[in-house]
Amino acid sequence: MKITKKIKFVLVLVVSLMFATNSNAQETQAATNYDQGFRLGFGLNAGYAAHDPYKLALGADARLQYDLSKRYSITFTTGFTNLFVSESDAPFKDLGFIPAKAGFKAFVWNDQFYVMGEAGAAFAVTNGYNETSLLLAPSIGYATKYVDISLRYEHYNDFARINNNGTTGKGVGQVGVRLAYGFEL
């Protein structure tokens, strides 16, 4: 229950930061014409799973981004992520899944630092897992013309975990870093 409250707090914080950015429609920014367009990025992800039995998370993704303006974009991300278990957690196996996420990215400082919120589904595809889970992922990052580095928390609402008292429960999270190369289409 504490994790759910933390996720809600982080999502409220991300949304608040998006609306806290200063936008002045009457200044010269409105007079300049910004070319809207698509970007494509390919990233590598590494993270630490926040819940047992999972320890390490590794993955790769592709992200399609449509720039609404110089500061705001919508994103669509998919790829493959694997959550690894230690050998001592016998009844559990590694969990591999395909995430499908849609998100909103807002640049909040110098058109390079951003906050982003994503939501979607995680489709388990390995080791006999057949669940589909709600996926929520707030993140912060730094992007240049070609490089995108971000830190994020991902929560998978319906994947099994081991609770502190040894029972099984639902809800797995990971803290991860994404390093990506992107370009305009």
C-alpha positions, 0 to 999 in steps of 0.5 A: 500500500505504501508503494501505491501512495508513493507512485501517486505522489510521484505522478502528482509531482510530475504533473505539477512540474509540467504545469509549473513551467512558464509559458508566455504566449504574448512574447516572441516565442509565439512569433517564432515558428517551431517545426513540429515533427517526429523523432525516433530513439533507441535506448538501453535500460538498466535498473534495480528491481525494488521488490523480491524476488527480482534483483536486476532489470535490463532491457532495450527500447524504441521510442517514437516522439512527436514534438507538439512544440519546442517544450512539449512532446508525446511519446510512444515506447516499446521494447523488451525488459527482463527482470532477473531473479537470484538463484536462491528464489527457486519458485520464481523465474526471470520475467521478460515482458514487452512494455507498450507505453504512451507518455507526455514529455515537458522540457522544464529548463533550458530545453534540455532537462525534462519530466515525463510521465508514461502509462501503458501495459507490460505483456509478460512473454517468457518462462510461462508467465502470461500476465498483462500488467498496468505499467506506470513510469514517471521519469526525469531526464536530460536530452540533446539533439542526439543523446537522451539520458533519464532516470525513472521509476517503473511500476508493474501493478499485476506482476507477482512479488515476495512480501517482507513477511515471505508471502506473495503479493502483487506489484513490482517496481524498478528504478532504472536508467535509460541511455538512448540515441535519437534523431529526427525523422 
